[in-house]
């Protein structure tokens, strides 16, 4: 077993000696992260009260928003119905790999402050919808050039843009781990259910969009050209109007508004808990650790909410430009975060193998690490080529180039600057990676956890869903 960590005078947990799980001693100069905050200190701490269904709703609420209901319209008009559908299928595969990697790491150490989204064929006007919009070039449009190359570039553009709808979705599961009442039971369950539901929403949703709305719909093209990001640009609303279904378009408008508010609520949760996580590890001011009696880090919540006021930039006359900037920066930031996550998972596996603890993982996913390497390669390619359109003759502009690539140098400056300023190692060696801090707490939670036993068939179904 690992040796227990000693507590230094500064309050940090320092691992002085380790022993592998097969009994072989190893002396490693490893400093563990600061211990999770305990109740009763001057800052307080979050509380474990989230069930699996709460975690799933937080994650789904952050995923199913304007990216699906509104943002897909521009991609449909640019790439075509089949390219939109295939892009969401591929991005769903990447999401599955990301969620599996996150779930394995989070279930192993679910400590406090953890941080790493029908109607077809026929409407009331009796006009068959079917797949007729996939004909005459509507399925595979071209981008940049003609022929098969243009069709592939259109698909690749759709794949890049589809990332906006998925960004931060799996991270919401991990961020909730520190407040989950039974993390080693609820995190794997929430991760699996969440991915399946999200794939259903996005894959089937993109298929429905391509079936009910033409990629060359005049109203859609006008909305895209004017930079309209309201419900009026939603392909769902346009499809309902084309099908001649009364009132339903207004209901969809309400759904879009509600989903946007829900996504904002989930991201506020994510932002505040990420800031809280940074604070308890000493990478942000300690004041952001402050929690009230209900376990809410209200200082971090207020600060995150204040930053959200930046969205009001999109009400200006240049709202389309601002929205494009936000979309690109958010998407590429998410891709970079997923790249870091994939690299972290690969090194996490190697550290477990080094310490002979690989077989002790409480949750294991399929096809690892192959799916992780697959997702890592695709994400790197998407990040480096997301702005390829600006390099076409006559298409280059400084604004478009910066919108596509400004995130990469910002990330490198922040990462390298932190390493230089705080003089931390560029990359920890495998034997120095701390896989101990927080494990004792997680093991204790697992031992105290008593899984509910269904009393009848209905409860069995409910426990499976929630």
Buried (B, 14 or more C-beta within 10 A) or exposed (E): EBBEBEEEEEEBBBBBBBBBBEEEEBEBEBBBBBBBBEEEEEBBBBBBEBBBBBBBBBBBBBBBBBBBBBBBBBBBBBBBBBBBBBBBBBBBBBBBBBBBBBBBBBBBBBBBBBBBBEBBEEBEEEEEBEBEBBEEEBBBBBBBEEEEEBBBBBBBBBBBBBBBBBBBBBBBBBBBBBBBBBBBBBBBBBBBBBBEBBBEBBBBBBBBBBBBBBBBBEBBBEBBEEBBBBBBBBBBBBBBBBBEBEEBBEEBBEBBBEBBEBBBEBBBBBBBBBBBBBBBBEEBEEEBBBBEEEBBBBBBBEBBEEEEEEEEBBEEEEBBBBBBBBBBBBBBBBBBBBBBBBEBBBBBBBBBEBBBBBEEBBBEBEEBBEBBEBBBEBBBBBBEBBBBBBEEEEEEEEEBEBBBBBBBEBBEEEEEEEEEEEEEEEEEEBBBBBBBBBBBBBEEBBEEEEEEEEEEEEEEEEBEEB
